[in-house]
Amino acid sequence: QVRLEESGGGSVQAGGSLKLSCAVIGNRFTNCEMAWYRQAPGKARELVSLIDSQGTTRSADSMKGRFTISQANDKNTLYLEGNGLKTEDTAVYYCAACRHRVDEYYFWGRGTQVTVSS
């Protein structure tokens, strides 16, 4: 059974950094787009960054320069590095794999909480 497992969440002070990981278990997505989304309390889920099967990355405009998505060479682990974090970055961060429509992916992780305090 394929699943995605996020890790690396936690609490950090504003201005700090964090690195999230997403382990792909039960399969190997060699030809799938993968992404990080987040959802803050009371807000809709939003894209943070994505990486396609060719390694091309794209980030939401509000995330550019602060979040970096990357992937292990074997594509079994997805990463998200955040720098200069702000309190508004507090959210549950989700890993997703294999997009079939805009903002719709076949596989989702359960999420990892990131809390940024002032």
C-alpha positions in Angstrom: 0.0 0.0 0.0 1.4 3.3 -1.0 1.6 6.1 1.6 3.4 9.3 2.2 4.8 10.1 5.6 5.8 13.6 6.5 8.2 14.5 9.3 10.2 17.4 10.6 7.4 19.6 11.8 7.6 21.4 15.1 7.9 24.8 16.7 10.2 27.5 15.5 10.6 31.2 16.2 9.9 33.8 13.6 12.9 34.3 11.4 14.0 30.7 11.9 14.3 27.7 9.6 12.8 24.3 9.2 13.2 21.3 6.9 10.4 18.9 6.3 10.7 15.5 4.8 8.2 13.2 3.1 9.0 9.6 2.7 7.4 7.6 -0.1 6.6 4.1 1.2 5.3 1.2 -0.9 6.1 2.6 -4.3 8.5 4.8 -6.2 7.2 7.8 -8.1 9.6 8.2 -10.9 7.1 9.9 -13.2 4.9 11.9 -10.9 4.7 15.5 -9.9 5.1 15.9 -6.2 4.2 18.9 -4.0 3.9 20.5 -0.6 0.7 22.1 0.4 -0.3 23.7 3.7 -3.5 24.6 5.5 -3.7 27.1 8.3 -6.6 27.1 10.7 -9.7 28.5 9.2 -8.1 28.8 5.8 -8.2 26.8 2.5 -5.4 24.5 1.6 -2.8 26.2 -0.6 0.2 25.2 -2.7 3.6 25.9 -1.3 5.9 24.3 -3.9 5.9 21.6 -6.5 8.5 19.6 -8.4 7.6 17.8 -11.7 9.1 14.5 -12.9 11.8 16.4 -14.8 12.9 18.2 -11.6 11.5 21.6 -12.5 10.2 23.4 -9.5 7.6 26.0 -9.0 6.5 27.9 -5.8 3.5 30.0 -5.0 4.3 33.7 -5.4 4.0 34.4 -1.7 6.4 31.5 -0.9 9.1 32.4 -3.4 12.5 33.0 -1.9 11.5 31.5 1.4 10.6 27.9 0.6 12.7 25.4 -1.4 11.4 22.1 -2.6 13.8 19.3 -3.4 13.9 15.5 -3.9 16.3 12.7 -3.2 18.0 11.2 -6.2 16.0 8.1 -5.9 12.8 10.2 -5.6 11.8 8.3 -2.5 12.0 11.4 -0.3 10.7 14.9 -0.9 12.0 17.8 1.1 10.8 21.3 1.9 13.1 23.9 3.4 11.7 27.0 4.9 13.8 30.1 5.8 12.9 33.4 7.4 9.7 31.8 8.7 6.8 34.1 9.7 4.0 33.5 12.1 1.6 33.3 9.1 3.5 30.2 8.0 1.9 28.3 10.9 0.0 25.5 9.3 -0.3 21.8 8.7 2.0 20.9 5.8 1.1 18.1 3.5 3.0 16.1 1.0 1.2 15.1 -2.2 2.1 12.9 -5.2 0.9 12.3 -8.7 -1.3 15.2 -9.7 -4.3 14.4 -11.9 -6.0 17.8 -11.9 -5.1 21.2 -10.6 -4.6 20.9 -6.9 -5.7 17.3 -6.9 -3.3 14.5 -6.3 -3.8 10.7 -6.0 -1.7 10.5 -2.8 -1.6 12.6 0.3 0.3 12.4 3.5 -1.4 13.0 6.9 0.4 16.2 7.4 2.9 17.7 9.9 2.3 20.7 12.1 4.6 23.7 11.8 4.1 26.4 14.4 6.0 29.7 14.1 6.0 31.9 17.2 6.9 35.5 17.5 
